[in-house]
């Protein structure tokens, strides 16, 4: 990342607090498989949507 560009406020707040960083990591790890399965199964039900 370019050193001249500042970090987004939410990302800076997350990096400054270990609890927020851990919570973000857990949420991302928990939701990734759900989103992958949903994305793989969705085309099968496209005609019903």
N, C-alpha and C positions, 0 to 999 in steps of 0.2 A: 504494500500500500504506500502511496505517496505520503511523505512526511508533511507536506504542506496542507493536506486536507485533514480537517478535524474529524474525530469520530462522531457518529450520531449520538445524541444524548442518551438514548436507551441502551446503546452498546457500551458507552462509557460507564453508565451506572451499573450495568451488569458486571463489567470487569472489575469495578472497584469493590464489589461485595461478593465474597465467596459463596454465601448462601444463595444469592440470585443466580450466580453462575452455575452452581450445582443444580438448582431447580430447573434452569433452562436446559441443561444437559439431560436431565432425567425426562423432562417433557418431550424433548426432541427424540430421545431414544425410545420412548414409549409410543409416540405417535407415528414414527416412521414406518413400522411394519403395517399399521392399520391403513395408512395412506397408500402404501404399495399394494396391499391386497385389494383395497377399494378400487384403485386405478386399474388393476388387472381384471377385476370381475365386472366392472362397470360396462364394458362393451357387450358383455353377454346379455345385459338387460336393457340395452339401448332402445329396443323396439317397444318396451313397456313404459318408457319414460316420456 
